Amino acid sequence: MSIKTLSSAFALAALLSSATAHTTLQRRTQTPLPPCSYPFTDFVSSGCYVDSVSSRTLPFMAPIEFNNATIEICTAACKGNGYRYAGLEYYGQCFCGSSVIGTAAPETDCNLPCNGDSGEICGGQDRLSIYQDPTFPEADNIAVSSDYMSLGCYTEASAGRALAYSQINEGANLDGTKMTTQLCLNACGARGFPFAGTEFGGECYCGVVLGNGTVPAPTSDCDKTCNGDSTQTCGGAQRLSLYVATDLESTEPCEAPAVSSSSAAASSTVSSSTSCSSTVSSTTVSSTSSVFSSSTLSTQTTSCPIPTNTYVPPSAPTTKTTTTGATAAPSASCLCATPTAWAGKKAVGNYQLPCVGCNDNKTQRQSYPWKLFNNQNFGRCPSYGKGKQVNACQDACTTQYNWCLSYANSCKNSRSAPESFTSANGKCRQQYADCYKANNNVKDDGRCTVTSSPKPVPQQSDQWFNWCSSWLKQWF
């Protein structure tokens, strides 16, 4: 995508006004969502800003590959996680935020090229090149408490926290002993957060998205009065009194393109034995960890039965004169772990985790041993260097998430869908979070080791690659 220059005068003034209260936001544990892989409106340049390690101008550091960083990759990461602003610093560090908590710097201070594209600028030393998502309302229209509406009582997230940013910590303005609903909502609104919540009488949290596993809870669970006003309720133990200001949300969130009603009607008549090839479209997405190529992810307009990604060796061939065993199967079909809750037929929409295995190009394998097999054309699958198996597996989680979103989108447009879009979308996010966590520390088991002497490692054979190709062709 091209990055356009901001032409509206209001944006710079809004950015400057949002920088007046430079307080520290403590980010709580929350699994990041993957970069947005669907077409979205270009972010626009908003200038160069001062940053520091001790007080970040944009608080969320996106987990992109530093050595491959570009403006496009960073803005996709921020879009996928629901943030208004994206910023690049020092050749390729990527940060996101709902508001800019910093001061403007001369444009010449942002003078370092991006690691992934020397023709682009990625900030400077303690300087951020900031870009803004124009699909959000004007940044100077910050919210106050009256702009929020109550969503009721909600649980904390199952993996991490429901809302990522605490307003009760060293450097923040709020005093928990004086907490009220209005105090919390005003604080979150002033920083551009669409979600706000009070908890356990004196805690206040803000966020741009809800953490995975956050679900409605009985009203009676939010039973703590606010420390600053006993007539108000401020959540409970591990329970949030949750509020949202829709004026602070993007009018074009990251989601799969809408499917036409005719396509949706057609999808409902597809039998379980019908090939999915006629309903597949391709979207090219840059892999943040890819070395040789970008991956082409397929999105489908209907949920189709997908074969298991477990390698099954062929039956033993027999003749009248000899009996021989089947060719041995690899020790493991795929390196990456699939969480038990989503294994096999439990995968959302049957979109299973694609395999990460040894690079099929043996001339590359010594330097780039890993490959994510998410395209039937292996030459278009992303490759990964030594020690990058975690990146490969987390990209596999991202691939599965994007496939899963296409299933969720089909639920939105089909009367015969097995579940609602909201239900499917929530499951996709939870599956991704569990997959990301399960593969956060995956080890190199030696299967792709290149050696000139015999070594007892689970090398993957040509037979495995043939199986992998056949598996992909069954549903691509």
Secondary structure by P-SEA (a helix, b strand, c coil): ccccccccaaaaaaaaaaaccbbbbbbcbbbbbccccccccbbbbcbbbbbcccccccccccccccccccaaaaaaaaaaacccbbbbcccbbbbbccccccccccccccbbbbccccccccccccccbbbbccccccccccccccccccccbbbcccccccccccccccccccccccccaaaaaaaaaaaccccccccccbbbbbbcccccccccccccccccccccccccccccccccccccccccccccccccccccaaaaaaaaaccccccccccbbbbbbbbcccccbbbbbbbbcccccccccbbbbcccccccccccccccccccccccccccccccccccccccbbbbccccccccccccccccccccccccbbbbcccaaaaaaaaaaaaaaaaaaaaaaaaaccccccccaaaaaaaaaaaaaaaaaaaccccccccccccccccccccccaaaaaaaaaaaaccc
